[in-house]
């Protein structure tokens, strides 16, 4: 197995790990956003709270929080670093 194949397997596992714990509404909205080239960048997992998935547009300049009901919040109450 060469480096490229190993990387793909890791990327697939990482993507599945990011999606773990998301609501069905979030997953559905994420599939729609991915058609417009948005990417699930990371998921904040604060203790004793629901996961907070953060998506980024294709340019990397806009980011939004994917709320539990599947809506986007483009002005979250936390700062996303570059």
N, C-alpha and C positions, 0 to 999 in steps of 0.2 A: 504494500500500500504506500503510495507516494503522498507527499505533503498536501496536494490539492484535494485528494479523496478524503483524507483525514479531516481537513478543514471543513468540508461540506457536511460531514457527519456531525461535527461539533456545532456548526451553525444550525443544523436542523434540531439538535437537542436543545440548544440555547433558545431558539424560537419557541419550541414547545414549552420550555420552562417559563418563558415570559408570559405565555398565554394561560398558564395554569392559574386557576383561581379567578379568572375573569368571568363576568356574568354572560349569559347567552346574548343579551342585548349588546354588550361591549364587543363580543366576538363578531356578531353580525355587522355592527358598525365598522369594526376594524377591517373586515373583508371588503366592505364598500370603499373605505378610505384607501386601501391598498390598490384598488383599481385606479385611483387618482394619484398613485405613487407616493402616498404617505407611508411612513414606516413606524412600527412600534419600536421606539428607541430604548426605553427602560420602564420598569415598573417599580414605583416606590411602595414599600411594604412596611408602613408604620405599625408599631406594636399595638395590638388590640383594635386595629382599624382595618377597613377594607383596603385592598390593593388600589393604587392610583397609577393607571397606565398613562404614559406620556408618548404622544405621537408627534412626528416631525415631518414637514413637507419635503418634497424632493430637493429643494434648494438648501434645506437645513436652516432657513432663516425664520420660519414660523413653527411654533410648537403649540400643542394644546393638550389638555387633559381629557381623557375619555371617561365621562361620568358613568355611574352604575347603570343608568337608564339608556346608555348609548349615545347621549348627546355630547357635543364638544364644548369645552370651556377654554376659550383662547386667552383668558386672563385669570390663570390660577392664582391661588393665594400664596404661592412660593415662587422663588426665582430659579430659573433654569440656567445653569452656567454654560458657557460656550465650550 
